[in-house]
Amino acid sequence: MAAKVSKNGKNGKNGKAGKAPHGKLPATVWPMPKLAADQFRVGYEDLAIQGKDALSTLVAVNAAMTEVLERVSLDLAGLARATFESAAAAGAALVDARSFEDVGAIQSEFARACVARLLAQGTRFSELGLKAATEVYEPLSARAGKAMSALGRPYAS
């Protein structure tokens, strides 16, 4: 930062424009660039730490989501397998049916079993969804709390 210059372009102290005697900046100007550089360094370090924390939070959220999706896919595969096995058993029973009453009973039993399995798995998927939301929200909540505490802290100069 240069010394103050009046409207006529001259420095008020020594009558010269812009610079102190001997071409050097006044002694009061020297600490300012160092102070600005120190504040910039501190601000950059804080920003770098915040970025690392945010990245680690995203990695934790990604790991939680991967685990949840794996559990959901395993449950879906189990449901599909059970449904196919049940359908194959019902198809074999239909081939062996002797009357329309037997066919109706086999079909109604198959439909009842499918609906019961679907309701049971629906409850299971609801539990998995709730657990997933909790597991994913936990690292995000911790990160948000840390960020809010950093915002509430006074700026250190």
PyMOL commands that set and color helices and strands:
alter all, ss='L'
color gray80, all
select helices_A, chain A and resi 21-23+31-96+100-152
alter helices_A, ss='H'
color red, helices_A
deselect
rebuild
show_as cartoon
